[in-house]
Amino acid sequence: MFCVGRHAAYKGINYLIEAEKYIQSDCVILIGGRGPETERLKAMSHSDRIKFIGRIPNESLRCYYYASDIFAFTSCTKQEAFGIALAEAMYCGSVPVTFTLEGSGVNWVSVGGETGIEVPLNDVRAYAEAIDRLLTDKDLYLKYATAAKNRIVRMFTSEHANAQAEEILTRFID
């Protein structure tokens, strides 16, 4: 499992650390990035399964996405307007587990029950259960991984953006 981002309160990484104690499946949780919350998050972590790996160079980031089965996207406020890392992970086949974030684009990028699992905001037990479900149900995992990549290719690539821009411009020019 992989989580990456600036270690700030709105990223909700503390919820992943809290959820870890409820995860029944054998797994390793890699947490990339750093920020003002890093030391507090490390102090919260009392599990050998959680590894803080620091800042990851951009040229190496995709290797972590491709290597992870699950992308733990724990953002917990509307400050997370979209989730570039979320889209990148989905493109690489890493299935996201997200919180429901009213007023954010997060749950538009990853659609709960279609491209990943969405759980109620701040519910660490539900978050852990979602992780266990993906780690134990390979058919569900593969279904979501395929749908996640297809959604990103269909909706969020530069080719799609260019086609949409051309369509809009054509409407105004004609």
N, C-alpha and C positions, 0 to 999 in steps of 0.2 A: 504494500500500500504506500502511496506517495501523497504528500501534501507539500505545497510550495507557495511562498508568498512572503510579503513583508510581515514581520512579526509585530503586528499592531492589534489593538483590542478588537477592531471591527472584523478582523479575519477569523476570529473565533477558534483559533488553534487550541485554546484551553479546553474547548468542548471535545475535541478529538482525544486529547490527553485524558480527560475524564472518562470518555467512552471506552478507552482501551481496557479498563478493568472489567468491563462487561462483555468484551469480545471473547467468544468461546473458541473460535478457530485458531489454528496455528498460523501466525503471520508476523511480519516485521513491518513497522511503521517508520518510513523515512520522512523526516521533516526538513525541508530545504528552506533557505532564506535566513534572514536575520532582521533585527529591528529593535525598537525600544522595549518590546516585551520578551526578548529572547531569554534573558537570565531568569525572569519570573517563570516562564514556561518550562525551562530546564529544571528549576527548583520544584515545580509541580509534578514532574515526571519521576515515577518511582518504579519504572518497568524496564527490563532489559530489552523488551520488544520495540521500544521507541528509541530511534537514533536521530539525533540532530546532526545534519551534515553540512550546515552553513550555506553560504552563498554558492550558487551553481552557475558557472559561466554559461552564457546563452548558447554557445556551440555544443554544450554537453546536455542541456536541458531535455531535449527530445529523447535522449537515451533513457532517462529516468521515466519519462512518460511511457515509452514503449515497453520498458521492463516491468512496469507496475500493472497489476490486475485492476486495482481500484484507485481512483483519484478521490482523495478525501478533500472535498471543497467545503470548508466549514464557515465561510463568511456568514455573519449574523446580523448585519445591518444594511440599510439601503446605500451606505457608502460604497458598497460593492454594486456598481451599476450594471456590469455586464459579466466580467470574468474572462479575460483573455486566456489565462492559464487553464481555465475550465474548457474552453473551446480547443485549445492546443492538446490537452490531455485526451479529450474525446476523439479528436482526429487520429490520435495514435492508438486508439482502442482501449484506453483506460476508462473503465466504467465509473461514472461519478456517483457519489453519495453527497447530497446537498440538503440544506435546510430550506423550508418554505420561507421565502423572503418577499413579503408583500411590497409592491412598489419598486422592485428591482428587476433587472433583466436576467438574473441568474436562472430563474425557473422558466425562462423563455429559451435560453441557450440549451439547457438540459431539461427535458420534459419528463417529469416523474412518471414512472410506469411505462415509459417508451424508450428513453435513452439512458436511464439510470434510476436510482431510487431517491425520492425526496421525502424527508421526514419533518415532523413539526419542529419549529424553531426551538433550539436549545434543549431538545429532548435527547440526552446522551444515551439512554437505554435504547430508544428507537434507532439511533444512529448505529449503535453496536449491533443491533439485530439486523439492520440492513447490510452491514458489512458481512456478518455471518451468513446471511442468505446468499449473497453473491459468491462467497468463498466456498459454499457447499452445494450450490445449484449451478453446475457448469452450463446447462442448457440456457438458463436465465441469463447468466453472465454473457454467454456468446450472443444471445439475442440482443441484449442491451449494447454490447460492444459494437456489433454490426450497425445497429440503428444509430448509435452515437456518431460513428464516423460518417455514415450516410447523411445525417442531419447537418453536420459541419460542412461537408462537401456541397450539399444542396443549397445551404443558406448563408454560409459565412466565408467562403473563399473569395479571393480577389476576382476570379472569373465571374462569380455570381454578382458581386458588387458592381463590376463593370457592366454587366448585362442589365442590371436594374437601372443604373445611371443612364445608360443608353436609351432604355425604354422611357424613362421619365423625360429626358431631353427631347426625344422624338415626339412625345405628346405635346410638348410646349412649342416645338418648332413647326409642327404641322398645322 
